[in-house]
Amino acid sequence: MFIVSLRYIVDLPTVDAHMEAHVAWLKDALADGWMLVAGRKVPREGGILIVRGEKADIEAKVATDPFVTNGVAEVTITEFNPSFVAPGLEFLKA
């Protein structure tokens, strides 16, 4: 499992200009099942994604995010192993 951290490297009006394409990409990733959670950082300086899969696949998929392809955000990918989960989320440990 991975945490993908996006950090905006442009101003918010430029971020907003690419938001529609980014949101469509997020919806596709959620529908495909490799992305589990996505949301904005507070304060609004980027976003966090929780994803699963093989690292090389995640890197390739994240590289297609419109925020990445258009130079809106830089990305850090951190792998982790979920050792403890809340009841009902046991599937995250698989």
C-alpha positions in Angstrom: 0.0 0.0 0.0 1.2 3.5 -0.7 0.6 7.1 0.3 0.9 9.4 -2.7 1.5 13.0 -1.6 1.0 15.8 -4.2 2.4 19.2 -3.6 1.3 22.1 -5.7 4.2 23.9 -7.4 2.1 26.5 -9.2 -0.4 29.1 -8.0 -4.0 28.1 -7.2 -5.6 29.6 -10.3 -3.3 27.4 -12.4 -4.2 24.4 -10.2 -7.9 25.2 -10.7 -7.4 25.4 -14.4 -6.4 21.7 -14.4 -8.9 20.5 -11.7 -11.6 19.1 -13.9 -9.1 16.8 -15.7 -7.5 15.8 -12.4 -10.9 15.0 -10.8 -11.8 12.8 -13.9 -8.5 11.0 -13.4 -9.3 10.5 -9.7 -12.7 9.1 -10.5 -11.2 6.7 -13.0 -8.6 5.5 -10.5 -11.2 4.9 -7.9 -13.4 3.0 -10.4 -10.4 0.9 -11.4 -9.9 -0.1 -7.7 -6.2 0.8 -7.3 -7.0 4.1 -5.5 -8.8 3.8 -2.2 -8.9 7.4 -0.9 -8.2 10.9 -2.3 -8.4 14.3 -0.7 -7.0 17.8 -0.4 -4.4 18.8 2.1 -5.4 21.4 4.7 -4.2 24.1 4.1 -4.8 23.7 0.4 -1.2 23.0 -0.8 -1.8 19.6 -2.5 -3.4 16.3 -2.0 -3.1 12.8 -0.5 -4.0 9.6 -2.2 -4.1 6.1 -0.6 -3.4 3.5 -3.2 -2.6 -0.2 -3.6 -0.7 -2.2 -6.1 2.8 -2.8 -7.3 5.2 0.2 -6.9 6.1 0.3 -10.6 2.4 0.2 -11.6 1.6 3.0 -9.1 4.5 5.1 -10.4 3.3 4.7 -14.0 -0.3 5.5 -13.1 0.5 8.6 -11.0 2.6 9.8 -13.9 -0.6 10.1 -16.0 -2.3 12.4 -13.5 -3.1 15.7 -15.3 -1.6 17.6 -12.4 1.7 15.7 -13.0 1.7 15.8 -16.8 0.9 19.6 -16.8 3.6 20.5 -14.1 1.0 21.5 -11.5 2.2 19.2 -8.7 5.2 17.2 -7.6 4.7 13.7 -6.2 6.2 11.7 -3.4 5.3 8.0 -3.1 5.7 6.3 0.2 5.2 2.6 0.7 3.8 1.2 4.0 2.4 -2.0 5.4 -0.9 -1.6 7.2 -0.4 -3.5 10.5 -3.5 -2.2 12.3 -6.9 -1.3 10.9 -10.3 -0.4 12.2 -13.0 -3.0 12.2 -14.4 -3.4 8.7 -11.2 -2.4 7.0 -9.4 -5.7 7.3 -9.2 -6.0 3.5 -6.5 -3.3 3.7 -4.1 -5.7 5.3 -4.3 -8.2 2.4 
